[in-house]
Amino acid sequence: MTETKKERRKGERKGTYLLFLTFAETQEIHTGSLGILAVKGEYCYVGSALNGIDSRIKRHFSKEKKTRWHIDHLTLSADTTEAYISLVPIPECTLSEMAENSGCIPVFKGFGCSDCRCRTHLFSINETSKQKLLITSGAVPFR
């Protein structure tokens, strides 16, 4: 008997996550409806997966996928990718506010937030803002 998608996801964790992406060189990436974005340096993307965080993050690490979301365009081109998950429930928009309050700089208006009123869910970061966000959010490395 074959499992349905819903049955497969039943046991998966739900929640929010932080995805850290590094681009060593400037790249111009077409992101669908947002157009072309020039990226270089380190970025943090705030995301949520209410139907399976494990599958979602594994998808972000995959280089073999159909581009479905804005972030897919970036994950296909990033030099390095790290993921952290919230152990306590933090709404995606609250996590986005925490990023900004930690010194992360909002970039690319409308990125990853077409279903909410946030300015963006993508931030330019440095090591200090990254560490502050990780401490404030209590996020731990994805395993």
Order of alpha helices (4+ residues) and beta strands (2+ residues): alpha-beta-beta-alpha-alpha-beta-alpha-beta-beta-alpha-beta
